[in-house]
């Protein structure tokens, strides 16, 4: 058991005292100030630490570029999650980019009441995705608006320990890697919404839920696993990882943020914001997994053969 606790701790984002001076109210006000500054297109209006780091789908973005230019408002679905232990806050839902909505996860780290990290997962209409799929990348802002994550505040006797919640999330990733849904701590009938689109319940029958189909799922490993945020008051956990496909299969990796809704010690539902990076993109581009991508053949020269 002690070894298991050590392993779980290594997979989670390290918990430090850096965010200890910013409680839930502080984290929420910081997140709100950042989002308002994004909509205003004004980095100076956000409490950014000099040298803060921001990525959008794993690409580094300087202040004033990327979403600082494109986002014009917050969308119909707005969920905020807070973790005073790790000093992190996050937004899940939709943002408007002119007339088009995008489905996003936005993660912030706050240290000494200043934002030091911002990580965006963004799903847009027409994004690259699975070859031959229609659409290639699922995108359903209307579906998300009709089926948003519920909002709640759990009574203290219903809240679970932090390590327990992390272990429940890891059981889901382990089930995918092992191609065995019975490993997962999930309620029967649990739902999964990918970029707002409900993907469970399509095949009919009572068994089509968030742990169905793992046996033939085209994934060799759920890599670069991170759990940056645990909101025990809402019973919600943010997990991030990358699907590495089976060898020799021409299917792109999938980088995703997943919001796990936990009830009574099991996963009830999952909401995602995810994208399909091209082979050369370093994903997720955040420590401790700064790069997690296969190098194309020929990038590293073959060693010279000895002459005879």
Secondary structure, 3 states (H helix, E strand, C coil): CHHHHHHHHHHECCCCCCCCCCCHHHHHHHHHHHHHHHHHCCHHHCCEEEEEEEEECCEECCCCCCHHHHCCEEEEEEEEEEECCCCEEEEEEEEEECCEEEEEEEEEEEECCEEEEEEEEEECCCCCCCCCCCCCCCCCHHHHHHCCCCCCCCCHHHCCCHHHHHHHHHHHHHHHHHCCHHHCCEEEEEEEEECCEECCCCCCCCCCCCCCCCCCCCCCEEEEEEEEEEECCCCEEEEEEEEECCCCCCCCCEEEEEEEEEECCEEEEEEEEEECCCCCCCCCCECCECCCCCCCCCCCCCCCCCCC
